[in-house]
Amino acid sequence: MRFFVTLFVLSALSACETIEGFGRDLSKAGNEITQEARKAQ
């Protein structure tokens, strides 16, 4: 689980080209983590 989140974050960071893109990618990663946490409950 943690491996997939890390892989997602790294791929998102490598894909973004601007600060705005970084913010969107970081937001997506946060949403993924939140969804996984809700599933685990």
N, CA, C and O atoms as a Maestro MAE file, in Angstrom:
{
 s_m_m2io_version
 :::
 2.0.0
}

f_m_ct {
 s_m_title
 :::
 protein
 m_atom[164] {
  # First column is atom index #
  i_m_mmod_type
  r_m_x_coord
  r_m_y_coord
  r_m_z_coord
  i_m_residue_number
  s_m_chain_name
  s_m_pdb_residue_name
  s_m_pdb_atom_name
  i_m_atomic_number
  :::
  1 25 0.829 -1.193 0.000 1 A "MET " " N  " 7
  2 3 0.000 0.000 0.000 1 A "MET " " CA " 6
  3 2 0.871 1.253 0.000 1 A "MET " " C  " 6
  4 15 0.726 2.125 -0.857 1 A "MET " " O  " 8
  5 25 1.761 1.327 0.958 2 A "ARG " " N  " 7
  6 3 2.616 2.502 1.074 2 A "ARG " " CA " 6
  7 2 3.490 2.658 -0.175 2 A "ARG " " C  " 6
  8 15 3.776 3.773 -0.612 2 A "ARG " " O  " 8
  9 25 3.904 1.530 -0.736 3 A "PHE " " N  " 7
  10 3 4.726 1.539 -1.953 3 A "PHE " " CA " 6
  11 2 3.980 2.197 -3.105 3 A "PHE " " C  " 6
  12 15 4.557 2.997 -3.842 3 A "PHE " " O  " 8
  13 25 2.702 1.865 -3.267 4 A "PHE " " N  " 7
  14 3 1.916 2.419 -4.360 4 A "PHE " " CA " 6
  15 2 1.704 3.921 -4.203 4 A "PHE " " C  " 6
  16 15 1.746 4.663 -5.184 4 A "PHE " " O  " 8
  17 25 1.478 4.366 -2.977 5 A "VAL " " N  " 7
  18 3 1.311 5.797 -2.727 5 A "VAL " " CA " 6
  19 2 2.615 6.530 -3.049 5 A "VAL " " C  " 6
  20 15 2.600 7.583 -3.687 5 A "VAL " " O  " 8
  21 25 3.733 5.972 -2.608 6 A "THR " " N  " 7
  22 3 5.034 6.576 -2.892 6 A "THR " " CA " 6
  23 2 5.286 6.623 -4.393 6 A "THR " " C  " 6
  24 15 5.744 7.638 -4.918 6 A "THR " " O  " 8
  25 25 4.992 5.544 -5.074 7 A "LEU " " N  " 7
  26 3 5.167 5.499 -6.523 7 A "LEU " " CA " 6
  27 2 4.296 6.543 -7.213 7 A "LEU " " C  " 6
  28 15 4.743 7.207 -8.147 7 A "LEU " " O  " 8
  29 25 3.072 6.686 -6.763 8 A "PHE " " N  " 7
  30 3 2.162 7.677 -7.331 8 A "PHE " " CA " 6
  31 2 2.699 9.088 -7.129 8 A "PHE " " C  " 6
  32 15 2.701 9.893 -8.060 8 A "PHE " " O  " 8
  33 25 3.151 9.385 -5.921 9 A "VAL " " N  " 7
  34 3 3.662 10.719 -5.613 9 A "VAL " " CA " 6
  35 2 4.893 11.025 -6.460 9 A "VAL " " C  " 6
  36 15 5.017 12.120 -7.007 9 A "VAL " " O  " 8
  37 25 5.788 10.072 -6.567 10 A "LEU " " N  " 7
  38 3 6.997 10.288 -7.364 10 A "LEU " " CA " 6
  39 2 6.672 10.504 -8.839 10 A "LEU " " C  " 6
  40 15 7.266 11.363 -9.491 10 A "LEU " " O  " 8
  41 25 5.740 9.733 -9.355 11 A "SER " " N  " 7
  42 3 5.375 9.905 -10.763 11 A "SER " " CA " 6
  43 2 4.656 11.233 -10.978 11 A "SER " " C  " 6
  44 15 4.841 11.880 -12.009 11 A "SER " " O  " 8
  45 25 3.846 11.637 -10.018 12 A "ALA " " N  " 7
  46 3 3.160 12.925 -10.123 12 A "ALA " " CA " 6
  47 2 4.160 14.074 -10.075 12 A "ALA " " C  " 6
  48 15 4.033 15.043 -10.824 12 A "ALA " " O  " 8
  49 25 5.140 13.972 -9.206 13 A "LEU " " N  " 7
  50 3 6.144 15.030 -9.101 13 A "LEU " " CA " 6
  51 2 6.993 15.118 -10.358 13 A "LEU " " C  " 6
  52 15 7.373 16.212 -10.776 13 A "LEU " " O  " 8
  53 25 7.287 13.995 -10.952 14 A "SER " " N  " 7
  54 3 8.110 14.018 -12.156 14 A "SER " " CA " 6
  55 2 7.323 14.540 -13.359 14 A "SER " " C  " 6
  56 15 7.915 15.010 -14.330 14 A "SER " " O  " 8
  57 25 6.004 14.459 -13.299 15 A "ALA " " N  " 7
  58 3 5.177 14.883 -14.420 15 A "ALA " " CA " 6
  59 2 4.874 16.380 -14.407 15 A "ALA " " C  " 6
  60 15 4.615 16.966 -15.458 15 A "ALA " " O  " 8
  61 25 4.904 16.997 -13.243 16 A "CYS " " N  " 7
  62 3 4.521 18.408 -13.189 16 A "CYS " " CA " 6
  63 2 5.670 19.304 -13.631 16 A "CYS " " C  " 6
  64 15 6.837 18.996 -13.390 16 A "CYS " " O  " 8
  65 25 5.333 20.408 -14.275 17 A "GLU " " N  " 7
  66 3 6.348 21.300 -14.830 17 A "GLU " " CA " 6
  67 2 6.321 22.689 -14.196 17 A "GLU " " C  " 6
  68 15 7.273 23.454 -14.348 17 A "GLU " " O  " 8
  69 25 5.265 23.016 -13.503 18 A "THR " " N  " 7
  70 3 5.156 24.347 -12.899 18 A "THR " " CA " 6
  71 2 4.738 24.213 -11.444 18 A "THR " " C  " 6
  72 15 4.351 23.136 -10.990 18 A "THR " " O  " 8
  73 25 4.820 25.313 -10.728 19 A "ILE " " N  " 7
  74 3 4.373 25.319 -9.330 19 A "ILE " " CA " 6
  75 2 2.882 25.005 -9.256 19 A "ILE " " C  " 6
  76 15 2.440 24.289 -8.358 19 A "ILE " " O  " 8
  77 25 2.121 25.531 -10.185 20 A "GLU " " N  " 7
  78 3 0.678 25.245 -10.216 20 A "GLU " " CA " 6
  79 2 0.443 23.753 -10.452 20 A "GLU " " C  " 6
  80 15 -0.410 23.142 -9.809 20 A "GLU " " O  " 8
  81 25 1.196 23.182 -11.366 21 A "GLY " " N  " 7
  82 3 1.093 21.749 -11.627 21 A "GLY " " CA " 6
  83 2 1.473 20.937 -10.407 21 A "GLY " " C  " 6
  84 15 0.851 19.916 -10.114 21 A "GLY " " O  " 8
  85 25 2.494 21.388 -9.694 22 A "PHE " " N  " 7
  86 3 2.911 20.705 -8.470 22 A "PHE " " CA " 6
  87 2 1.793 20.719 -7.442 22 A "PHE " " C  " 6
  88 15 1.545 19.718 -6.770 22 A "PHE " " O  " 8
  89 25 1.114 21.862 -7.321 23 A "GLY " " N  " 7
  90 3 0.000 21.959 -6.376 23 A "GLY " " CA " 6
  91 2 -1.128 21.001 -6.730 23 A "GLY " " C  " 6
  92 15 -1.705 20.363 -5.848 23 A "GLY " " O  " 8
  93 25 -1.442 20.899 -8.010 24 A "ARG " " N  " 7
  94 3 -2.501 19.968 -8.436 24 A "ARG " " CA " 6
  95 2 -2.085 18.523 -8.159 24 A "ARG " " C  " 6
  96 15 -2.882 17.723 -7.668 24 A "ARG " " O  " 8
  97 25 -0.835 18.199 -8.479 25 A "ASP " " N  " 7
  98 3 -0.355 16.840 -8.259 25 A "ASP " " CA " 6
  99 2 -0.356 16.497 -6.770 25 A "ASP " " C  " 6
  100 15 -0.735 15.391 -6.383 25 A "ASP " " O  " 8
  101 25 0.064 17.437 -5.947 26 A "LEU " " N  " 7
  102 3 0.090 17.208 -4.509 26 A "LEU " " CA " 6
  103 2 -1.321 17.028 -3.968 26 A "LEU " " C  " 6
  104 15 -1.551 16.208 -3.079 26 A "LEU " " O  " 8
  105 25 -2.264 17.795 -4.503 27 A "SER " " N  " 7
  106 3 -3.656 17.666 -4.093 27 A "SER " " CA " 6
  107 2 -4.218 16.292 -4.464 27 A "SER " " C  " 6
  108 15 -4.928 15.671 -3.674 27 A "SER " " O  " 8
  109 25 -3.897 15.829 -5.660 28 A "LYS " " N  " 7
  110 3 -4.344 14.501 -6.086 28 A "LYS " " CA " 6
  111 2 -3.774 13.417 -5.182 28 A "LYS " " C  " 6
  112 15 -4.474 12.476 -4.808 28 A "LYS " " O  " 8
  113 25 -2.499 13.559 -4.834 29 A "ALA " " N  " 7
  114 3 -1.870 12.573 -3.948 29 A "ALA " " CA " 6
  115 2 -2.554 12.579 -2.588 29 A "ALA " " C  " 6
  116 15 -2.791 11.520 -2.007 29 A "ALA " " O  " 8
  117 25 -2.869 13.754 -2.084 30 A "GLY " " N  " 7
  118 3 -3.570 13.857 -0.805 30 A "GLY " " CA " 6
  119 2 -4.944 13.218 -0.860 30 A "GLY " " C  " 6
  120 15 -5.365 12.553 0.086 30 A "GLY " " O  " 8
  121 25 -5.639 13.418 -1.962 31 A "ASN " " N  " 7
  122 3 -6.956 12.798 -2.119 31 A "ASN " " CA " 6
  123 2 -6.850 11.281 -2.154 31 A "ASN " " C  " 6
  124 15 -7.684 10.590 -1.568 31 A "ASN " " O  " 8
  125 25 -5.841 10.754 -2.831 32 A "GLU " " N  " 7
  126 3 -5.641 9.303 -2.886 32 A "GLU " " CA " 6
  127 2 -5.376 8.745 -1.495 32 A "GLU " " C  " 6
  128 15 -5.921 7.703 -1.130 32 A "GLU " " O  " 8
  129 25 -4.549 9.424 -0.722 33 A "ILE " " N  " 7
  130 3 -4.229 8.970 0.634 33 A "ILE " " CA " 6
  131 2 -5.481 8.994 1.498 33 A "ILE " " C  " 6
  132 15 -5.722 8.070 2.275 33 A "ILE " " O  " 8
  133 25 -6.279 10.048 1.363 34 A "THR " " N  " 7
  134 3 -7.518 10.151 2.133 34 A "THR " " CA " 6
  135 2 -8.481 9.022 1.781 34 A "THR " " C  " 6
  136 15 -9.089 8.428 2.671 34 A "THR " " O  " 8
  137 25 -8.622 8.723 0.500 35 A "GLN " " N  " 7
  138 3 -9.514 7.644 0.079 35 A "GLN " " CA " 6
  139 2 -9.047 6.298 0.614 35 A "GLN " " C  " 6
  140 15 -9.861 5.496 1.071 35 A "GLN " " O  " 8
  141 25 -7.766 6.047 0.561 36 A "GLU " " N  " 7
  142 3 -7.233 4.774 1.083 36 A "GLU " " CA " 6
  143 2 -7.430 4.665 2.588 36 A "GLU " " C  " 6
  144 15 -7.709 3.583 3.104 36 A "GLU " " O  " 8
  145 25 -7.286 5.776 3.288 37 A "ALA " " N  " 7
  146 3 -7.489 5.774 4.743 37 A "ALA " " CA " 6
  147 2 -8.948 5.480 5.076 37 A "ALA " " C  " 6
  148 15 -9.235 4.755 6.028 37 A "ALA " " O  " 8
  149 25 -9.864 6.037 4.297 38 A "ARG " " N  " 7
  150 3 -11.283 5.768 4.535 38 A "ARG " " CA " 6
  151 2 -11.638 4.316 4.267 38 A "ARG " " C  " 6
  152 15 -12.456 3.729 4.976 38 A "ARG " " O  " 8
  153 25 -11.018 3.731 3.237 39 A "LYS " " N  " 7
  154 3 -11.261 2.314 2.924 39 A "LYS " " CA " 6
  155 2 -10.757 1.423 4.049 39 A "LYS " " C  " 6
  156 15 -11.361 0.390 4.341 39 A "LYS " " O  " 8
  157 25 -9.657 1.813 4.681 40 A "ALA " " N  " 7
  158 3 -9.036 0.997 5.707 40 A "ALA " " CA " 6
  159 2 -9.842 1.011 7.019 40 A "ALA " " C  " 6
  160 15 -9.689 0.119 7.853 40 A "ALA " " O  " 8
  161 25 -10.685 2.014 7.192 41 A "GLN " " N  " 7
  162 3 -11.433 2.110 8.445 41 A "GLN " " CA " 6
  163 2 -12.509 1.099 8.537 41 A "GLN " " C  " 6
  164 15 -13.228 1.052 9.535 41 A "GLN " " O  " 8
  :::
 }
 m_bond[163] {
  # First column is bond index #
  i_m_from
  i_m_to
  i_m_order
  :::
  1 1 2 1
  2 2 3 1
  3 3 4 2
  4 3 5 1
  5 5 6 1
  6 6 7 1
  7 7 8 2
  8 7 9 1
  9 9 10 1
  10 10 11 1
  11 11 12 2
  12 11 13 1
  13 13 14 1
  14 14 15 1
  15 15 16 2
  16 15 17 1
  17 17 18 1
  18 18 19 1
  19 19 20 2
  20 19 21 1
  21 21 22 1
  22 22 23 1
  23 23 24 2
  24 23 25 1
  25 25 26 1
  26 26 27 1
  27 27 28 2
  28 27 29 1
  29 29 30 1
  30 30 31 1
  31 31 32 2
  32 31 33 1
  33 33 34 1
  34 34 35 1
  35 35 36 2
  36 35 37 1
  37 37 38 1
  38 38 39 1
  39 39 40 2
  40 39 41 1
  41 41 42 1
  42 42 43 1
  43 43 44 2
  44 43 45 1
  45 45 46 1
  46 46 47 1
  47 47 48 2
  48 47 49 1
  49 49 50 1
  50 50 51 1
  51 51 52 2
  52 51 53 1
  53 53 54 1
  54 54 55 1
  55 55 56 2
  56 55 57 1
  57 57 58 1
  58 58 59 1
  59 59 60 2
  60 59 61 1
  61 61 62 1
  62 62 63 1
  63 63 64 2
  64 63 65 1
  65 65 66 1
  66 66 67 1
  67 67 68 2
  68 67 69 1
  69 69 70 1
  70 70 71 1
  71 71 72 2
  72 71 73 1
  73 73 74 1
  74 74 75 1
  75 75 76 2
  76 75 77 1
  77 77 78 1
  78 78 79 1
  79 79 80 2
  80 79 81 1
  81 81 82 1
  82 82 83 1
  83 83 84 2
  84 83 85 1
  85 85 86 1
  86 86 87 1
  87 87 88 2
  88 87 89 1
  89 89 90 1
  90 90 91 1
  91 91 92 2
  92 91 93 1
  93 93 94 1
  94 94 95 1
  95 95 96 2
  96 95 97 1
  97 97 98 1
  98 98 99 1
  99 99 100 2
  100 99 101 1
  101 101 102 1
  102 102 103 1
  103 103 104 2
  104 103 105 1
  105 105 106 1
  106 106 107 1
  107 107 108 2
  108 107 109 1
  109 109 110 1
  110 110 111 1
  111 111 112 2
  112 111 113 1
  113 113 114 1
  114 114 115 1
  115 115 116 2
  116 115 117 1
  117 117 118 1
  118 118 119 1
  119 119 120 2
  120 119 121 1
  121 121 122 1
  122 122 123 1
  123 123 124 2
  124 123 125 1
  125 125 126 1
  126 126 127 1
  127 127 128 2
  128 127 129 1
  129 129 130 1
  130 130 131 1
  131 131 132 2
  132 131 133 1
  133 133 134 1
  134 134 135 1
  135 135 136 2
  136 135 137 1
  137 137 138 1
  138 138 139 1
  139 139 140 2
  140 139 141 1
  141 141 142 1
  142 142 143 1
  143 143 144 2
  144 143 145 1
  145 145 146 1
  146 146 147 1
  147 147 148 2
  148 147 149 1
  149 149 150 1
  150 150 151 1
  151 151 152 2
  152 151 153 1
  153 153 154 1
  154 154 155 1
  155 155 156 2
  156 155 157 1
  157 157 158 1
  158 158 159 1
  159 159 160 2
  160 159 161 1
  161 161 162 1
  162 162 163 1
  163 163 164 2
  :::
 }
}
